[in-house]
């Protein structure tokens, strides 16, 4: 089987299992292979699943052959569904959607996307939108880097981000983007729960049409000689500034 058939990584697997036990969410796998060390580490949570999961012990070399070239950390789970949504399911989700919503425009590097998803979940974001083109998508590598965040996030692939932003604005969300030309006062941005936060492509930033849809454009103040930040770092700064503003 190809690496695309597997979910892997100890923390990633643990978060998925804990989410299932806590919330009753559907498991995205039914078979799991573990080394003896990984089995011992996850033994307590695995015992709570009863016969819901087929557990098989395997050597590190066997796991290497099953999913070559990945850092599986001694655990592989056979995937039965991929964590991603579509436009129709987002329309349904929107009925009771809570902000903030994070919109990621053309994040193409799986490492960046995984780290952004992990960061977003840590700040309490529940909904993330990514375009169905020119984006990494949710791959096993993204899942691994996200370190279990996908067990708690609602991630949707959508066809037209500009139209989605208009729909969200009609539902009383405010769209916030970042730019080195941003002039808005961070303190005047509406409440955290009312926001749609845009983050752009690693090299080109946000598409112009998305910038034009923004209600607020802010600038991350920089104090060194280099004028740009990695998109993952920038996302963390933006979320922190918007989440933790003085009351």
N, C-alpha and C positions, 0 to 999 in steps of 0.2 A: 504494500500500500504506500501511497505517497505521503509526504509530510502534511499535505492538505487534509488528510483524513483524521488527523490527531490534534488533540488539545494537550498541552504539556506544561510542565513547571509546577513545583510543589505548592507555592503560594497561590498560583492561579487555580489549581485544582481544589485546594482547601477552601478558597473563597466561594467557589461554585457549590461545593458540598454544603458549606455552612449556610449559604443563601437558601438552598433547597430545604434544609432542615428547619430553618427559621421561618421562611415565608411560604413554603410549599411550592416554590417555582419548579417548573419542569426541568429535569436533568437533561443536559445536552450530550450525555454519553451514558452507556449502559455497561461497558466493559473497560477495565482498567488494568494496566500492567505496571508492576512496581518492583524495584530492587528491594532487597531485604531492609536496607537502611531507610528508604522512603516509606516502606510499609510500616515500619516501627514508628516513624515520625507521625504518620497519618492514622495509626491504628485506632485511636479513640474515636475519631469521627467516622471512620469506615465501619466500625462496629455498630454505630447507630443506624446505618442504612439497611441492615438486615439483608434480605435477598433482592433488594432493588438493584444491586450492582454486582456484576460478575468480576471477581478479583483474582488476578493471576500474578504469581511471582515470576520474575525474569531477571536474568543477569544483565549488567550494564552493556555488555557486548551485543546481546540480543536486541536491546532497545536501540542501540546505535544502528543496527541493521534495519530495524523496523522504520526508523525515522532518521536517516542519515543527515548529518550536518546541522542538527539542532541541539541546543543545550536543554535536554529534557529533564535534567536533575533527578533522574531515576524514576520518572513517572510519565506514562503515556495513557491517554484515554481515547477510546475510539469514538469519534464524533458521529452523532445522529442528526444534529441540526446545527446550523450556523447562526451565530448571534448577529442578526441584522434585520432591519425592517424594510418596508417599502412605502410608497406614497400613500396607498390606501390605508395601511395600518397607522401611519402618522396622522392622517385625517381623523381617524377614530380616536387616537391618543390625544389629539389636540382638544377634544371636548372637555377633558378634565386635567389638562396639562398645567403643571406648576412651573413657574420660572425659578431661576433663570434658565434659558435655553442657550446652549453653546452651538454656534454654527461654524464649521470648519471648511474653509474654501480651498479645495485642491491641495490638501496635505498629502503628499505623495510618498514620503518616507515612512515605512512601517514603524521604525523606531520612534520617530517624532509622534506619529499618531497614537501609538501605545502609551507613550509617556504623557501626552496631553490627556488621554482618557483617564489615566491613573490620577493625574493632577486634578482634573475636573471632579472626579468622584470624591477626592479628599476635601474639596471645598463645598461639597453638597449639591453639585449639579446633578440633575436626574435625567435630563434629555439632551441628546447630542444629534445634530443633523450633519450629514456629509453628502456631497453630490454623488450621483451615480456614475459620473465620468471624471476622469483626471484626478482620482483620489485613490489612496492606497486600498481602501476597503478593509473589512475586518478579516485579516488573515491569521493563521496560527501564530506567526511572529508577533503580530499586534497584540493578540491575546496574552502571549507570554510576557511581553514588556508591560502590559497594562496591569499585571500582577493581581488579577482577580477583580479589577474594577468593572469588567463587563458583566459580572454577576449582579451588579446593582444599577447599571446604567440602561436607559432606553436609547438605543442607537438606531437611527433611521437613515436610509439612503433615499434621497429625493431628487426629482428631475430638474426643477427650476428654482434655484435658491431665491432669485429676485421675487418671483410670485409668492413663494412661501413667506418671505419677509412682509409683503403687503398683507397677506392673510393674517399674520401674527399682529401686525399693527392695527388691523381692524378689530382685533380681540384685546386691544389696549396694552399690548406690549410695546416697549421702547427699544429701538435698535441702536446699539453702541458699537462703534468700530474704533480702531487705533490707526494712527498715521503719524509720521514725523512732522506733518503739517497740522496736526490736531490742535485746536485752540480752546476747546471746552474745559470748563472748570470741573474737575472730578467731583467736587462737593455738590455740584448741582445736578448730577445724574440721578434719575429716579430710583426708587427702592429696588433692592436686589431681586426681589420676587417678580418684578415687572420687566426684567431685562431680557433682551436677546443680544448675546455677545458674539461679535464676529471676529474670527482670527483667520489670517490669510496665508497663502502659499509661502513656502520657505524662501523662495527667491524673489517672487514678484509681488508679494503682498496680496491684498484683496483686489478682486476685479472692480473696475471703475463703476459698473452698474450697481454693485453692492454698496460701494461707498456712497453713491448718490441716494440710496434708499435709507441711509443711516439718519437717525434723529440727532445723534451726538457723535462727534469725533474727538477722541482724546489722544494725548501724546504721553508716552512713557518718558519721564525726564531721565536723561543720561548725563553722566558727569565725567566720563573718560574721553579717550581719543577716538574710540571705535564707535561708529554711528548706528550699529544694528545689533539685534539680539536673535539668538536661536528662537524659533517659534514656540518651542516648549517652554523655555524660560520666560518669554514674553507673555504667554498664556498664564503662567503662574503668577506673574506680577500683576497682570490685569485683574485676574480673579481675586487676588488678595486685596488690591486697592478698592475694588467694588464691593467686596463682601465685608471688609473690616473697616469701613469708614466710620469716623466718630458719629455718634447719634446726635 
